[in-house]
Amino acid sequence: MALFDHFHNVYDVAFKPRLLRTLLKDHVPDQNQPFRSPSDLSIVLSAIKTHRLLSESVTESIDQKHIDKWKTAVDSWVDRLLALVSCNMPDKCWAGTCLLGLTCQECSTDRFLASYSVWFHKLLSHIQPAAESHFVKVASCTSISDLLTRLGSFPNAKKDGTSHAGKLIQPVLKLLNEDGSEAVWEGKEQ
């Protein structure tokens, strides 16, 4: 068990970058790797939340190299998701969009405040003009909701949140007037 000699427990900061990279490699599609199964996302979601893999929070005295490895792993995570959100394949775009919503909820405050505007515009691009896939539309609406909800918790960013929310009015009204908008309504209600 020499592999685990370097970790105190599964919540050890030294363990988090390795686990995040493994999830990224084995369960999150990339541009070349096919999307195997939506059930892979539930594995990822559970691990991210259980082990707080995106939080980048350190409570005890930790070696800076472990903190840097964790930051680099989260950078790789975000880069992969942004590539998936921009992907033309609906299943990969859907996966990236769903996981970006999770990232909005789970990432560190510093990362969120530095990135939310870029993430918002990536997600908005699937609502305006509307994406072909209803799954991508619903996932985009849900992830934008997650983003704006978190943004509302920062008093200094409420003005920016209001501005971003204003950009949604016309695209969402147009989306709701399209054929098949019932799927968007039903998906958002759940």
C-alpha positions as CSV (number, residue, x, y, z in Angstrom):
1,M,0.0,0.0,0.0
2,A,2.9,2.4,-0.7
3,L,0.6,4.3,-3.0
4,F,-1.5,5.5,0.0
5,D,1.5,6.3,2.3
6,H,1.4,9.9,1.0
7,F,-2.2,10.5,2.0
8,H,-3.6,10.9,5.5
9,N,-7.2,10.2,4.4
10,V,-9.5,10.6,1.4
11,Y,-10.0,14.3,2.3
12,D,-6.3,15.0,2.2
13,V,-5.4,17.9,-0.1
14,A,-2.7,15.8,-1.6
15,F,-5.3,13.3,-2.7
16,K,-7.7,15.8,-4.4
17,P,-5.7,16.7,-7.5
18,R,-5.1,13.0,-8.3
19,L,-8.8,12.1,-7.8
20,L,-9.9,15.0,-10.0
21,R,-7.5,14.1,-12.8
22,T,-8.7,10.5,-12.6
23,L,-12.3,11.6,-12.9
24,L,-11.5,13.8,-15.8
25,K,-9.6,11.1,-17.6
26,D,-12.0,8.2,-16.9
27,H,-15.4,9.8,-16.8
28,V,-15.5,13.1,-18.6
29,P,-15.4,13.1,-22.4
30,D,-13.0,15.2,-24.4
31,Q,-12.9,16.2,-28.0
32,N,-11.4,12.8,-29.1
33,Q,-12.9,10.4,-26.6
34,P,-16.6,9.4,-27.1
35,F,-19.2,10.1,-24.5
36,R,-19.8,6.7,-23.0
37,S,-22.7,7.1,-20.7
38,P,-24.7,9.8,-18.8
39,S,-24.3,7.6,-15.7
40,D,-20.6,8.6,-15.7
41,L,-21.7,12.1,-14.8
42,S,-23.4,10.9,-11.7
43,I,-20.1,9.3,-10.6
44,V,-18.4,12.6,-11.3
45,L,-21.0,14.7,-9.5
46,S,-21.0,12.5,-6.4
47,A,-17.2,12.5,-6.1
48,I,-16.9,16.3,-6.7
49,K,-19.5,17.0,-4.0
50,T,-18.3,14.3,-1.5
51,H,-14.7,15.2,-1.6
52,R,-15.1,18.9,-2.4
53,L,-12.7,18.5,-5.3
54,L,-13.3,22.0,-6.8
55,S,-13.3,24.0,-3.5
56,E,-9.5,24.7,-3.5
57,S,-9.9,25.5,0.3
58,V,-7.1,24.6,2.7
59,T,-7.7,24.6,6.4
60,E,-4.5,23.3,7.7
61,S,-0.9,24.1,6.9
62,I,-0.2,22.4,3.6
63,D,2.9,22.3,1.4
64,Q,2.5,24.9,-1.4
65,K,3.3,22.2,-4.1
66,H,0.1,20.4,-3.1
67,I,-1.9,23.6,-3.4
68,D,-0.4,24.3,-6.8
69,K,-1.2,20.8,-8.0
70,W,-4.8,21.2,-6.9
71,K,-5.1,24.5,-8.6
72,T,-3.6,23.1,-11.8
73,A,-6.0,20.1,-11.7
74,V,-9.0,22.5,-11.3
75,D,-7.6,24.6,-14.2
76,S,-7.6,21.4,-16.3
77,W,-11.1,20.6,-15.2
78,V,-12.4,24.1,-16.2
79,D,-10.5,24.0,-19.5
80,R,-12.1,20.6,-20.4
81,L,-15.6,21.8,-19.5
82,L,-15.2,25.0,-21.6
83,A,-14.1,22.9,-24.6
84,L,-17.1,20.6,-24.1
85,V,-19.5,23.5,-23.8
86,S,-18.2,24.8,-27.2
87,C,-18.4,21.3,-28.8
88,N,-20.7,20.8,-31.8
89,M,-21.7,17.3,-30.6
90,P,-24.9,17.6,-28.5
91,D,-24.1,14.9,-26.0
92,K,-20.6,16.3,-25.2
93,C,-22.0,19.9,-25.1
94,W,-24.7,18.7,-22.7
95,A,-22.2,17.0,-20.4
96,G,-20.0,20.1,-20.3
97,T,-22.9,22.4,-19.7
98,C,-24.2,20.2,-16.8
99,L,-20.8,20.0,-15.2
100,L,-20.2,23.7,-15.6
101,G,-23.3,24.3,-13.6
102,L,-21.9,22.0,-10.9
103,T,-18.6,23.9,-11.1
104,C,-20.5,27.2,-10.5
105,Q,-21.8,25.8,-7.3
106,E,-18.7,24.0,-6.0
107,C,-15.7,26.0,-7.1
108,S,-13.8,28.4,-4.8
109,T,-15.0,32.0,-4.4
110,D,-11.9,33.4,-6.1
111,R,-12.2,31.1,-9.1
112,F,-16.0,31.9,-9.4
113,L,-15.6,35.6,-9.2
114,A,-12.7,35.5,-11.7
115,S,-14.6,33.3,-14.2
116,Y,-18.3,33.7,-13.9
117,S,-18.6,36.3,-16.8
118,V,-16.8,34.0,-19.3
119,W,-18.9,31.0,-18.1
120,F,-22.1,33.0,-18.4
121,H,-21.4,34.0,-22.0
122,K,-20.5,30.4,-22.9
123,L,-23.8,29.2,-21.5
124,L,-25.7,32.1,-23.0
125,S,-24.5,31.1,-26.5
126,H,-26.7,28.0,-26.3
127,I,-29.8,30.1,-25.6
128,Q,-29.0,32.9,-28.0
129,P,-29.3,31.7,-30.7
130,A,-30.9,28.6,-29.3
131,A,-29.0,25.3,-29.5
132,E,-30.4,22.5,-31.7
133,S,-30.7,20.1,-28.7
134,H,-33.4,20.5,-26.2
135,F,-31.2,18.8,-23.6
136,V,-28.5,21.5,-24.2
137,K,-31.1,24.3,-23.9
138,V,-32.4,22.9,-20.6
139,A,-28.9,22.3,-19.2
140,S,-27.9,25.8,-20.2
141,C,-30.9,27.4,-18.5
142,T,-30.2,25.3,-15.3
143,S,-26.5,26.1,-15.3
144,I,-27.2,29.8,-15.8
145,S,-29.6,29.6,-12.9
146,D,-26.9,28.0,-10.7
147,L,-24.4,30.7,-11.8
148,L,-26.8,33.6,-11.1
149,T,-27.9,32.1,-7.8
150,R,-24.3,32.0,-6.6
151,L,-23.5,35.4,-8.0
152,G,-26.4,36.8,-6.0
153,S,-24.7,35.7,-2.8
154,F,-21.9,38.3,-3.3
155,P,-23.0,41.8,-2.4
156,N,-20.3,43.4,-4.6
157,A,-21.4,41.4,-7.6
158,K,-25.2,41.9,-7.5
159,K,-25.1,44.8,-10.0
160,D,-23.2,42.6,-12.4
161,G,-25.6,39.8,-11.7
162,T,-28.5,42.1,-12.5
163,S,-26.9,43.1,-15.8
164,H,-26.3,39.5,-16.8
165,A,-29.9,38.5,-15.9
166,G,-31.1,41.4,-18.1
167,K,-29.3,39.8,-21.0
168,L,-31.4,36.7,-20.6
169,I,-34.9,38.2,-21.0
170,Q,-35.1,38.3,-24.8
171,P,-33.4,35.0,-25.4
172,V,-35.5,33.2,-22.9
173,L,-38.7,34.7,-24.2
174,K,-37.8,33.7,-27.7
175,L,-36.8,30.2,-26.5
176,L,-40.2,29.8,-24.8
177,N,-42.1,30.8,-27.9
178,E,-40.3,28.2,-30.1
179,D,-41.9,24.9,-31.1
180,G,-41.0,22.3,-28.5
181,S,-40.7,24.8,-25.7
182,E,-42.7,22.5,-23.5
183,A,-39.6,20.4,-23.1
184,V,-37.6,23.4,-21.9
185,W,-40.4,24.4,-19.4
186,E,-40.7,20.8,-18.1
187,G,-36.9,20.4,-17.8
188,K,-36.5,23.7,-16.0
189,E,-39.4,22.9,-13.5
190,Q,-37.6,19.7,-12.5
